[in-house]
């Protein structure tokens, strides 16, 4: 489908694409959607789908018809715009309609984002200085290193990474992850047989406070994810095919599940790479 698109690069790796679709291109899809709707119309005196077009069109609301047409063409035009500008978006776009009228060129904006840049600075030095086990002075004895658990050490590492590096997250990405976390949170509440109001009353919090907590968690999780990925690149950490196969063999029991997961190994590769990165950092 022929379109005209213009790209605007906004701060924090945010992308705004303005797309114009000529009515001549929209019309073909619009007429197909209209034809489908006409077949569903029931008018007294005519068999279903057999009423004259002029009568059937009067029974079809225009706004839903235009929206369905947009849903049909949107994946194609968005993909075309992304390819044209050689973009690598990491979230689904937010669509805003500017013009969507019959017999007019349509125009909309698609806002998305690419992977944010991470400034690693002197992260290795900061980790070494912070994760050194503190020494305890016992009278009459040599200084002994205080032992801390692996989980405590990992949490310390996360705090160092967040302070020692710099990353600005796109707002659209934060909102996307916050919504995902909130959706999961609401599912958990429902499984417990509680309503959101019941839960809020029991913990003495407002819906806004809950959202803020999940947003802060979303920002932390996303920052650490991108920071660790950048460090993995910096340390040239790689994952071998056999490492992925071994993980699948260890964690998955049935042959059918193993087959399915081996088709898409990216998820397991990212888990292994992240763990290898953490192990390397914890042993600096």
C-alpha positions in Angstrom: 0.0 0.0 0.0 1.5 3.3 -1.0 1.9 5.8 1.9 3.7 9.0 2.7 5.5 8.9 6.1 7.7 11.4 8.0 9.9 10.4 11.0 10.5 12.6 14.1 13.1 11.5 16.5 12.1 12.6 20.0 14.3 12.5 23.2 14.8 9.2 25.0 14.9 7.1 21.9 11.2 7.8 21.2 10.0 7.8 17.6 7.0 9.6 16.1 5.9 8.6 12.6 3.3 10.7 10.8 1.7 8.5 8.1 -0.6 9.7 5.3 -2.6 7.2 3.3 -4.2 8.3 0.0 -8.0 7.8 0.0 -7.5 5.9 -3.3 -5.6 3.2 -1.3 -8.0 3.3 1.7 -11.0 3.0 -0.6 -10.2 -0.5 -1.8 -10.1 -1.8 1.7 -13.1 0.3 2.8 -15.2 -1.2 0.1 -14.3 -4.7 1.0 -15.2 -4.1 4.6 -18.4 -2.4 3.5 -19.3 -5.4 1.3 -18.7 -7.8 4.3 -21.0 -5.6 6.5 -23.7 -5.5 3.8 -23.9 -9.3 3.9 -24.6 -9.1 7.6 -27.4 -6.6 7.4 -31.0 -7.7 7.9 -33.8 -5.5 6.4 -37.5 -6.4 6.5 -38.7 -7.7 3.2 -35.3 -8.9 2.1 -33.2 -12.0 2.8 -30.1 -11.5 5.0 -27.4 -9.8 2.8 -29.7 -9.4 -0.2 -31.0 -5.9 0.4 -30.0 -3.1 -2.1 -26.7 -1.5 -1.3 -28.3 2.0 -0.9 -30.7 0.6 1.8 -28.1 -1.6 3.5 -25.6 1.3 3.8 -28.1 3.3 5.8 -28.2 0.6 8.4 -24.4 0.5 8.8 -22.9 3.0 11.3 -20.1 4.9 9.6 -17.7 5.2 12.5 -17.3 1.4 13.2 -16.9 0.9 9.4 -14.0 3.4 9.3 -12.4 1.9 12.4 -12.6 -1.6 11.0 -11.0 -0.4 7.8 -8.2 1.2 9.8 -7.6 -2.1 11.7 -7.3 -3.9 8.3 -4.7 -1.5 6.9 -2.8 -0.5 10.0 -0.4 -3.5 10.3 0.7 -3.1 6.6 1.2 0.7 6.6 3.0 0.7 10.0 5.4 -2.1 8.8 6.0 -0.2 5.6 6.8 3.0 7.5 9.2 1.2 9.8 11.0 -0.4 6.8 11.2 2.9 5.0 13.0 4.6 7.9 15.0 1.5 8.8 13.7 1.5 12.4 13.9 -1.2 15.1 11.0 -0.5 17.4 10.8 -2.5 20.7 7.1 -1.8 21.7 3.8 -1.7 19.9 3.0 1.8 18.7 0.4 4.2 20.1 -1.8 5.3 17.3 -3.4 8.8 17.2 -5.9 9.6 14.4 -5.6 13.0 12.7 -7.9 12.5 9.7 -10.1 9.5 9.1 -13.0 10.6 6.9 -14.6 9.1 3.8 -13.3 10.5 0.5 -10.3 12.2 2.2 -6.6 11.1 2.6 -6.2 9.6 6.0 -3.5 10.7 8.4 -2.3 9.3 11.7 0.7 9.3 14.0 2.4 6.1 15.4 4.5 6.7 18.5 7.0 4.0 19.5 10.6 3.7 20.6 13.9 2.0 20.0 16.3 0.5 22.5 17.6 3.2 24.8 21.3 3.9 24.9 23.3 3.1 28.0 26.3 4.9 29.2 28.4 2.4 31.2 31.0 4.9 32.5 33.5 3.2 34.9 31.1 0.4 35.9 33.8 -2.3 36.5 35.8 0.0 38.9 32.6 0.9 40.8 31.6 -2.8 41.2 35.1 -3.8 42.4 35.1 -1.0 45.0 31.6 -1.6 46.3 31.5 -5.4 46.3 34.7 -5.8 48.2 33.8 -7.7 51.4 34.3 -5.4 54.4 36.9 -6.6 56.9 36.0 -7.0 60.6 38.7 -6.2 63.2 38.7 -8.6 66.1 41.0 -7.7 69.0 44.1 -9.9 69.0 43.3 -11.5 65.7 43.8 -10.7 62.0 41.2 -8.8 60.1 38.6 -11.1 58.7 36.4 -10.5 55.7 32.7 -10.3 56.5 30.7 -12.9 54.5 27.5 -11.8 52.7 25.0 -14.1 51.0 24.9 -14.4 47.2 21.4 -12.8 47.1 22.7 -9.8 49.2 25.7 -9.5 46.9 23.5 -9.5 43.8 21.2 -6.8 45.2 24.3 -4.7 46.0 25.5 -5.3 42.4 22.1 -4.0 41.1 22.3 -0.9 43.2 25.8 -0.2 41.9 24.8 -0.7 38.3 21.9 1.7 38.6 24.1 4.4 40.2 27.2 3.8 38.1 25.6 3.9 34.7 23.3 6.3 32.9 20.1 5.4 30.9 17.0 7.4 30.0 14.0 5.2 29.4 11.3 6.2 26.8 8.0 7.0 28.6 6.1 4.8 26.2 8.2 1.8 27.3 7.7 2.6 31.0 3.9 2.8 30.4 3.9 -0.5 28.5 5.8 -2.4 31.2 3.7 -0.7 34.0 0.5 -1.9 32.3 1.9 -5.4 32.0 2.8 -5.5 35.7 -0.5 -4.1 36.8 -2.4 -6.6 34.6 -0.4 -9.5 36.2 -1.1 -7.9 39.7 -4.8 -7.7 39.1 -4.9 -11.3 37.9 -3.3 -12.4 41.2 -5.9 -10.4 43.2 -8.7 -12.0 41.2 -7.3 -15.5 41.9 -7.4 -14.8 45.6 -11.1 -13.9 45.2 -10.6 -10.2 46.0 -11.7 -7.1 44.2 -9.3 -4.2 43.7 -11.3 -2.1 46.3 -11.1 -5.0 48.8 -7.4 -5.2 48.4 -6.9 -1.4 48.6 -8.9 -1.2 51.8 -6.9 -4.1 53.3 -3.5 -2.5 52.6 -4.7 1.1 53.2 -3.5 2.3 49.8 -5.0 4.2 46.9 -5.1 3.0 43.3 -2.7 5.8 42.4 -0.2 4.6 45.0 -0.4 1.0 43.7 0.2 2.3 40.1 3.2 4.4 41.3 4.7 1.4 43.0 4.4 -0.7 39.8 5.8 2.1 37.7 8.9 2.4 39.9 9.3 -1.4 39.7 8.9 -1.3 35.9 11.6 1.4 35.6 14.0 -0.5 37.8 13.4 -3.8 35.9 13.8 -2.2 32.5 16.9 -0.2 33.4 18.7 -3.3 34.8 17.6 -5.3 31.7 19.2 -2.8 29.3 22.2 -2.2 31.5 23.0 -5.9 31.7 22.5 -6.3 28.0 24.9 -3.4 27.3 27.5 -4.9 29.7 27.1 -8.3 28.0 28.0 -6.6 24.7 30.9 -4.8 26.3 32.3 -8.0 27.8 31.6 -9.9 24.5 29.6 -12.5 26.3 28.3 -15.2 24.0 25.9 -18.1 24.3 26.6 -21.4 22.6 23.9 -23.6 21.0 24.7 -26.5 23.3 24.2 -24.3 26.4 20.6 -23.5 25.3 19.9 -27.2 24.6 21.3 -28.2 28.0 19.1 -25.6 29.7 16.0 -26.8 27.9 16.9 -30.5 28.7 17.2 -29.6 32.4 14.1 -27.5 32.8 11.6 -29.0 30.4 10.3 -32.5 30.9 8.1 -33.5 28.0 9.4 -34.1 24.5 6.6 -32.0 22.9 7.4 -28.9 25.0 11.1 -29.3 24.3 10.4 -29.4 20.5 8.3 -26.2 20.7 10.9 -24.3 22.7 13.8 -25.3 20.5 12.0 -23.5 17.7 12.4 -20.2 19.5 15.6 -20.3 21.4 16.1 -16.5 21.8 14.3 -16.4 25.2 16.6 -19.1 26.7 19.7 -17.5 25.1 18.8 -14.2 26.8 18.4 -15.9 30.2 21.8 -17.7 29.9 23.5 -14.5 28.6 22.2 -12.5 31.5 23.2 -15.1 34.1 26.7 -15.3 32.6 27.0 -11.5 32.7 25.9 -11.5 36.4 28.4 -14.3 37.3 31.2 -12.3 35.6 30.3 -9.1 37.4 30.0 -10.8 40.8 33.5 -12.2 40.4 35.3 -9.0 39.3 
